[in-house]
Amino acid sequence: MINIVKHLEEWLSQERTIQELKAKAKELGLAVKKQMTKNDVRKLIERYVERVKTVQPEEPSQSKPSSSTSSSGQPSLTSQPVREDISIPENYNKDKLVAMPVNPFWIHVYWDLSPANREFLRSHEVRKVVLRVYDVTFIEFDGTNAHRTFEVNIDVSSLKNYYMNVPMPGAHYLAELGYYDSNGNYKHLFRSNLCRVPVNSPSQSTRERWLDLRKRRRIVMPSEGMLTPIVERIGGSIQGLEHLFRISSAGSISVIRLSGKGM
């Protein structure tokens, strides 16, 4: 392995084309992207060499090289590349709460806690931990003026995310992680980002949005609309308002008779 590292360092010290660098990186099992420049690929190989130096202990000079040699006398680079640990940790030990829209009637909330808050929520000072979601559509939220508030009990020792059913599409929601203390008073810890769920009907916008892939810019222009406007039908009554009031009130409320004049 030491011989391979030395060979790579000597190979990189010479001037190489981007094609040679990419071929070498693929030979080492490294992920090469199309948009990577020559300098990017060189740095990718250099980082690989540094990882090999860190992972593999230095071999004594008397030991035999572990790599095979080619017919030209150069060490062969057919050894298995070093695999990085890509497993996801259980937590990141940071206070974070994120709300994401799923569809017009569902949002997904996930969170992480610092060690201090994790221990505090398990203490006797906390009666129960709750996840709150506020409907803050078109308002400056101050903690008390939400249109509606939804709350659910959670166990932070076993849960790290929650799907919540929200009643209003096209609305803005804000999630909050809080708790009730021993006296029954609610206190919040931290809040999430603002989450807007999509509407459940076709957009009323008359603008067209295009993306120019070559110039990488967005283009917004007025739409010409549908080629053939749709004729819609709506409900009504030939009897007028008097007929509708008579049906809806049906003896529970006295209705003033409407003559229809001046309406």
N, C-alpha and C positions, 0 to 999 in steps of 0.2 A: 504493500500500500504506500509505503514511503517513496518507493521508486516511481510509482504512478504519479504521486504529487509532484515530485521533482520534474518528471517528464512534462506534466501539464504546465508547470511554471516556466520551463524552458520553451515549451511550445507557444505560450502566450507572450513571451518576451520578443518573439519575432513578429513581423508585420503580417497580418492575416486578413483575408477578405471576409466580407460578411457571410458569404456562402460557406467558407471553411469554418467560421465560428459557429454558424447554425448547425452544420453537420456534426461538429464536435459536441455541441450541447445536446443534440438528439442522441448521439452515441452514448452520452453519459446518463441518459434518461431524464434530462431536464425539459421542462415545458417551454417551448419557444413559440411566441406569438408573431403573427405576420407583420404587425405594426412596429415591432421592436427594431431599433436602430443597431448599427454596428457596435456602438459603445454600450448599449443595453445588454447585448448578447455577451460581450466581453466581461462585463460586470457580473452577469449571471454565472459564468464559468468561474470567475474569481471567487464569488461567494461559495460556490460548490467546493473549491479547493480549501477555503477557510473552514468550512464545516467538516471536511474530512480530517483536517489537522486537529480540530477540536475533539472529534469523536474517537479517532484512532490513536492509541498510545504509540509513542515513538518506539521503533524496533531497534535493538542493538545492532551495531554495525556487523557483528559476526553472523547474524541470522540471515537465512536465505530469503530472497525476495519472494513474496507471496504471489506475484503476478507472473504469468507465463510470458515468454519472449517470442516475438515473431521471427520470421526467417531473416529479416534485415537487422536483427539484434536489438530492436527497439522494444521496450516493454509493451505488452498488449493491454488495451484498456477495456477488457471484457469483464472486469469484476462488477459485482452487483453495486449499483449506486446507493449512496446513503439515503435512507428514507427519513424524512422529518416527521415529528409527532404532530399530526393534524387533528387529533381528537379535541372535541369541544369541552372546555372545563365545566364543572358543575355550576360555578358562579364566578363573577368578576369582582365581587366585593365592592361594588359601587352602588350608590342609591340612584336608581333609574326606573322610570315608569314610561312606557311607550304605548300609545293607542294607534291602531291601524284600522282603516275601513276594510270590511270584507265584502259587503253588498249593501243595498239601501237599508236593510233592517238588522245588520249584525256588525259589531266591531270586535276586534281582537286586542286584548290588553295583556302585556307581559311586563315583568318587573325583575329587578335585582336589588339586593340589600347589602349595605355595608355591615361589617361584623358588629359594630356598635348597635345599629338599629335592629339587627337580627337578634341580638341578646336582649335588647330592651323589650321587643315585642313578646318575648317569652317570659318576661318578669311578671311579678304579682301586681304591678301597677297597671297592667293592661287587662281589661276584662275580655274584650274581643277585638279582632282586627277586621276591618271592612274595606271593601273596594267601592268607591262611589263614582258615578258618572253623571255629569251635569250637562243639561241642554243649554248651551250659551249662544244660540243662534242670534247674530246681529246685536250683541250686547257687550259692554265692557264688564267682564266678570270680576266681582270683588269678594267672592266667597259666599255671598248671601242672596244674590239677585238672579239666580238661575231660573229659567222657565220651569224646568222640572228637574228633580233629583232622584236618581236610582241608586240603590244600595244593596250589596250582597255580602254575606259573611264569608271570609276566606281563612284558610289555614296556611300561613306562609311557610310552615315547616314542610309541607307536602305539595303545595301549589306554587307555580311560577308563572302561570298565565291563565286567562279566563276569556271565554267568548260571551259577550253580553248582547242580548236582544234589545234593540232600541226601537221606539215606536214611530219615529218621524224620519222619512227619507229626505235627503237634501239638507239636513241640519248639521250644526257644528256641536261636537261633544268634547268634553274635557274630563279625563279620568283623574282620580285622586285616591291615594292610599292613606288611610287614617285608622284611628282606633278609638275605643271608648275606655276611659279610665275607670278606676275603682268607684268613683262617684257617679258614673253614668254620663259624664260629659264627653262630647265628641271633640277630637283634636286631629288635625291632618298632619301628615309627615311631608309628603311632596306630591306634586301634580305632574301630569303628562303634557305632551304636546297637544295642540288643537287638532282634532280629527274631524274631517268633513266627510260624511257618507254621501254617495251619489244619489241622484234622484231616481225614481222608479217609473219615469215617463220619458218620452223622446224630448230631446233638447229643443228649446224655443229659440235658440240662437240662429241668426240668419247669416253668420259668418262661416267661411270655409278656412280651414287651417291646413297648410301644406308644409312639408319639410323638404328643402333643397339639400339632397345628400352630398352633392359635389361642393357646394359653398358652405354647407353646414349652418344654414340659417332657416328660421321659421318665416313663413309667409301667411299673412292673414288678409283675406279679401272678402268683400260682400258676396253673398250667394245670390244666384239668379232665381232660386226657389225651385219648386216642382214644375215640370213641364206642363202637367195637367192638374190644376188645383182640384182637391177632393171636395165634393159636396157632402157636408155632414148633416145628419138629422138629429134633432133634439126633441125631447119630450115636452108635452104641453096638454092643454085641456080646452075643448071647445066651449065649455061652460064658464070659463073665466075664473076669477078669484073667489067669487061667491061659492062656486061648486067645490073648490079646493078647501076653503075654510070649513064648509059644512062637513066634508069627509074627515078632516084632520081633528076637528074639535068634538064632533059626534056627541053632543049633549053635555060635555064636561064644562065648556065655557060658552057663554052666550055670545053670539057673533052678530055684529052690526051688519044689516043688510046693505049691500053695495049695489047701487043702481048702474054703475058702469059709466056714468057721465062724469066728465072731467078727469078721468083716469089717464 
